[in-house]
Amino acid sequence: MTTTNTMKLTIPARSQNEAFARSVVAAFFVQIDPTLEQVEDIKTAVSEAVTNCIVHAYGGAQEGIIEISCEIDGDTLTVEICDYGRGIDNVEQAMKPFFTTVSTGERSGMGFTVMQAFCDEVNVSSVKGHTSVQLVKRVSSPC
């Protein structure tokens, strides 16, 4: 039997909402019985994606919105994190390790690399005014 469920969350793009976003996604994810490690993985990936929205899409201005949609289909969680900020000029370049557009030295340029390390799939699309990051995490059945 395939279990499908969805949820949506809209939050202001403020740094204090990052922990809330990752906790909500983790709470939604637990319904398909992931391991603790898998829960921590998705929390880390969501944290990176939300932080990218705050820092890069909205320039750290603590304004704008972030929309998070989650879907569970069988043993797979799909999380889509969207912003309506400045967009990513070159997605392929932005996804390379150590690439950052912040020149202050405060950013490592590892956000997408971290997301890729903790998820089964990471898909990014962006145009000026809308960026979507899709994270996919599968819960494997024990052998």
C-alpha positions in Angstrom: 0.0 0.0 0.0 1.4 3.4 -1.0 1.0 6.2 1.6 0.8 9.7 0.2 0.7 12.8 2.4 1.5 16.5 1.9 2.1 19.6 3.9 3.0 23.2 3.2 4.7 25.8 5.4 5.2 29.5 4.7 7.6 31.4 6.9 9.3 34.8 6.8 12.9 34.7 5.6 14.4 35.3 9.0 17.3 33.5 10.6 15.3 32.6 13.7 12.9 30.6 11.5 15.5 28.2 10.2 15.4 25.9 13.2 11.6 25.9 13.1 11.6 24.9 9.4 13.9 22.0 9.9 12.0 20.8 12.9 8.6 20.9 11.1 10.1 18.9 8.1 11.6 16.4 10.5 8.3 15.9 12.3 6.6 15.3 9.0 9.2 12.9 7.9 9.0 10.6 11.0 5.6 9.2 9.8 7.5 6.9 7.4 9.8 5.6 10.2 13.2 6.9 9.1 16.3 6.1 11.2 17.6 8.9 13.5 20.5 9.4 11.1 18.0 9.9 8.2 16.1 12.5 10.2 19.3 14.3 11.0 20.3 14.2 7.4 17.1 15.9 6.2 17.3 18.4 9.0 20.8 19.4 7.9 19.8 19.6 4.2 16.7 21.7 5.0 18.8 24.0 7.2 21.2 24.6 4.4 18.4 25.3 1.9 16.6 27.7 4.2 19.8 29.5 5.1 20.6 29.9 1.4 17.3 31.6 0.9 17.9 34.0 3.8 21.5 34.8 2.9 21.5 34.7 -0.9 18.0 35.2 -2.2 17.1 38.0 0.2 20.6 39.2 1.0 20.2 38.6 4.7 17.7 41.4 4.9 15.4 39.3 7.1 12.5 40.0 4.8 10.7 38.0 2.1 9.1 34.6 2.4 10.2 31.0 2.1 7.7 28.3 1.1 8.3 24.7 2.1 6.2 21.9 0.6 6.7 18.3 1.6 5.3 15.1 0.1 5.6 11.6 1.3 5.0 8.9 -1.3 5.6 5.4 0.0 9.1 5.4 1.5 10.2 8.7 -0.1 10.1 12.3 1.2 10.3 15.1 -1.2 10.9 18.6 0.2 10.6 21.7 -2.1 12.0 25.0 -0.7 11.1 28.1 -2.7 12.0 31.7 -2.4 11.1 34.8 -4.4 14.4 36.6 -4.2 17.1 37.5 -6.6 17.6 34.1 -8.2 20.7 32.2 -9.1 22.5 33.4 -12.2 24.3 30.1 -12.9 22.8 27.0 -11.1 25.6 24.7 -12.3 28.3 27.0 -11.0 26.5 27.7 -7.7 26.3 23.9 -7.1 30.1 23.5 -7.3 31.9 23.1 -3.9 33.3 26.4 -2.5 31.4 28.7 -4.9 29.8 31.6 -3.1 28.5 35.0 -4.1 29.2 36.5 -0.6 32.5 38.2 -0.6 32.8 38.8 3.2 34.5 35.4 3.8 31.6 34.4 6.1 30.2 31.8 3.7 32.0 28.5 2.7 30.2 27.9 -0.5 29.3 24.3 0.6 25.5 24.6 1.0 24.5 22.6 -2.1 27.4 20.2 -1.5 26.0 19.5 2.0 22.5 19.0 0.6 23.8 16.6 -1.9 25.7 14.6 0.7 22.7 14.2 2.9 19.9 13.6 0.3 19.3 11.0 -2.5 18.6 13.8 -5.0 18.9 17.6 -5.1 17.3 19.5 -7.9 17.6 23.2 -8.3 15.8 25.6 -10.7 16.1 29.3 -10.7 15.1 32.4 -12.5 15.0 36.0 -11.2 12.2 36.1 -8.7 11.9 32.4 -8.0 14.2 29.7 -6.9 13.2 26.1 -6.1 15.4 23.6 -4.3 14.0 20.0 -4.3 15.4 17.5 -1.8 14.6 13.8 -2.0 15.2 11.4 0.8 14.3 7.7 0.6 13.8 5.5 3.6 15.2 2.1 2.7 13.6 -1.0 4.2 15.8 -3.0 6.5 17.3 -6.2 5.0 
